[in-house]
Amino acid sequence: MARMLAAWIGKRALGALLTVLAASILIYGSLRLVPGDPVLAVAGGRRLTPEQVEALRHSYGLDRGFAQGYLAWIGDALRLDLGTSLNYQTGVTSLITGRLGVSGLLILYSATLAIVFGSAVALVSAVKGGLVNRIATIAVAVTTATPSFVSAIGLLALFSVGLGWFPATGAGTGPADRLWHLTLPATAMAIVAFGVLARVGNAAFAEELGREHVEAARSRGASGAAVIRRHVVRNALAPMLTIVGLLFASLFVGTAVVETAFGLDGVGSLLVSSVSRRDFPVVQGIALIAVLLFVVVNTLVDLAMPFIDPRVTVGGLSR
Amino acid sequence: MLAKKTLARKEAPDGGAEDRRDALGVSRLSLAVGAGERAIPLLADVTVRVGRGETVGLVGESGSGKSLTARTALGMLPRGARATGSVTVSDVDVLSAGRKTLRDLRRTRASMIFQDPRASINPVRRIGDYLTEGLRARGVPARAAAERALDLLDQVGIRDPGSAVRRFPHEFSGGMLQRVVIAGALSTEPELLLADEPTTALDVTTQAEVIALLKNMQQVHGTGMLFVTHDLDLAAAICDRIYVMYAGRIVEESVSAALFTAPAHPYTRALLEASPSVHGDKVAIKAIKGRPRALAESPSGCSFRDRCPLAGDDCAASVPAHRPHGTSLVACLHPEQVTP
C-alpha cells in the first residue's frame, strides 16, 4: 500500500514535471518567434555599431541555435538564474523574488476573500433557494462579468477617493499596514473569482442537497446544521477544491492588471512594464513561474483528492 | 409482547380504528402541494395502521403515493405540501409536531430504510460514522456508540465488524450495504420501521437474505414495520395485512393470505394477473390497460374507472367509500364481480 502510494505520487510528480518542461519550451520559443529585435529594443533608439549588436546578441544567447539556446536557458533557470533584464540591467531572479512578497500576499488575500464569500453565498443560496437564490444568481452574474480593471477603478473611486477608508497606491510597510494597503486590490481581484466560486459552489451544494443520503440523514434525525456540515459541505469539497486550484493561476495573471491600477510594485506590474519594453528575459521568467505555480497547485489538489473522496483511487487501489 | 403480536395478527382489517398504542396510525390523511385553485392533490383520505410488532404491506404501482405515505410518518413532507387528517407514531402527533419533536421522533421511535443502499449512505464517510450518527445525535457517548456499532454489524451478519466500521460504502456489495442500513435503522431501537422497497435494488438471492434478516430483526426487537413495495408476492409472503394503493388512495385493505385467493378490488385482481407466477400453469400475463394515474389526473368518482373492465356509470358519481367484502375492506361498488 505504501509502495503503491509512493508510486502514484511519483507518477503525478513526473506528469507535472513534463508539463513544466513542455511549457518551458513554448515560453522560450515563443519569444524568439516574436517579430522585432530585442537588441534594437534594448538599444532604445541609439545607433549601435554591428560589433556592439553582436556583443549584445551573444550576451543574451541570441546568436545560438534554438536547442542550444534553450538548453543554456533552462540550465541557468534550474540554477535559479533567469538571465539579466534588458531594461534594469540586473538579475531577473532577484527582480522577481523581490516582488513576490507583495504579489504572493495579494494572491493569498484575494483567494481567501473569494473562497470565504464565494462558499458562503453558494451555501446560503443553495440551502434557502427561492428568492435568495435568485438574488445571489444575479449578484454572481454581475460580479463575474465585471473585469477587474473596472472594479479596481470603482473601488478606488468609492473607498479611496470618496470615503478615504483605504489608500489608493502603495503596498505599505509592516504587516497590518500592508494588509490595509492590499485590501482594495485584493477585493478587486477577488470579485471575479468570487463569482466563479459562488456559481460552481451553488451547483455543487444544490446537487448534494438533492441526494438521497441527505434525505436519509434527515430521516435519522440529524440536525439541520449537522446534515449541512457532514453530508452537504463535506461532499461538495472535491469540486470546490478543483476550482480553487484553477483559481490560483487566474489570480496570478490577474495581478498584472490590479497591481498596475493600484501602483503596487509586484510581479504583475513588472510583467506589464517588461512586456511593453520587450524585456524578454523578465517576461520569460515570470511566465515560467506562473506555469510552475499552476502545475504545483493543481498537482497538490490532485494528490489531496483521494483523501477527500475515498472513491478516487490511488493507482488502481482505493485508500 | 408475543401475545400482543398474535392479537394484532388475528385482527381483521379494521379501517384504522384508533389505538394510541399503535406503532403507526395514519387516519384520513390528505396531502396537496400548492394552495387554492392551483393545488395539486397527492394523497386523499389515506388510512393506514401498523400495530406493534406487526408487518403491514403497502402495495401499488409507481406514483401511487406509497413512499409519500411512508415519508409522512416521519414528517418528511414535500416542500410546500399541506396535510390534513392525522398521523401518529406511538403517541406523537406527527403533522402538528415541531422541528424538535420530529427530530426526537426520528432519532428514537421511527426509522426508514431506503430503496438503494448505495444512494442512501453518504459515499465519502465511513461505515462507522454512518452507524454512530444517529446514536451520537441521541446523546450516546462516542465510545459507547462505537461499541454499539460493532455489535449491530455483528447482529446483521457482517463479518469482521472491527474492520468494516473503518471502510467506505463503495467497498461493500449492495446486499452487505443494505445490511448496514438495517443495522443503522435498528440502532435506535425504533418502534416503527418504514421499509421503502428495501430489496428492489438488490438481486434476487440477496433479496431473500435481506428480507429474512429484516423479519428476524423485527421479531427480535418487536418493531412494527410498514413494508412499501410494488411486489405483491413479496408483500404477501412477509406481511400480516396489506393495503393496496392506487392514485393516492387506499383501494383495498386485506389480510395477506386472503388477498391472493379473494381479491375484492378490480385493481388488486389486475395486479395479481399482471405479475408472473413461478408456480402452477403458465398463464399469459395480463398487463393492465392504460397507464398508472397520479391523483391529480385521475377521473372523478373511482380513480380506477378509466382502466377498470367492470366500471359502470355509477362509478363516476362519487369516490366509493370503503366497505367490507369478505375479509377485505374495499373501495369499490362492485366487489362481488371481482370475487363473489
Chai-1 contact restraints between the chains, C-beta under 6 A:
chainA,res_idxA,chainB,res_idxB,connection_type,confidence,min_distance_angstrom,max_distance_angstrom,comment,restraint_id
A,E212,B,A119,contact,1.0,0.0,6.0,A-B,restraint_1
A,E212,B,S120,contact,1.0,0.0,6.0,A-B,restraint_2
A,H213,B,S120,contact,1.0,0.0,6.0,A-B,restraint_3
A,H213,B,I121,contact,1.0,0.0,6.0,A-B,restraint_4
A,H213,B,N122,contact,1.0,0.0,6.0,A-B,restraint_5
A,A216,B,F114,contact,1.0,0.0,6.0,A-B,restraint_6
A,A216,B,S120,contact,1.0,0.0,6.0,A-B,restraint_7
A,S219,B,L74,contact,1.0,0.0,6.0,A-B,restraint_8
A,S219,B,R106,contact,1.0,0.0,6.0,A-B,restraint_9
A,S219,B,M112,contact,1.0,0.0,6.0,A-B,restraint_10
A,R220,B,G134,contact,1.0,0.0,6.0,A-B,restraint_11
A,G221,B,R103,contact,1.0,0.0,6.0,A-B,restraint_12
A,G221,B,R106,contact,1.0,0.0,6.0,A-B,restraint_13
A,G221,B,R107,contact,1.0,0.0,6.0,A-B,restraint_14
A,G221,B,A137,contact,1.0,0.0,6.0,A-B,restraint_15
A,A222,B,A137,contact,1.0,0.0,6.0,A-B,restraint_16
A,H231,B,N122,contact,1.0,0.0,6.0,A-B,restraint_17
A,N235,B,V124,contact,1.0,0.0,6.0,A-B,restraint_18
A,D309,B,V124,contact,1.0,0.0,6.0,A-B,restraint_19
A,P310,B,F168,contact,1.0,0.0,6.0,A-B,restraint_20
A,R311,B,H170,contact,1.0,0.0,6.0,A-B,restraint_21
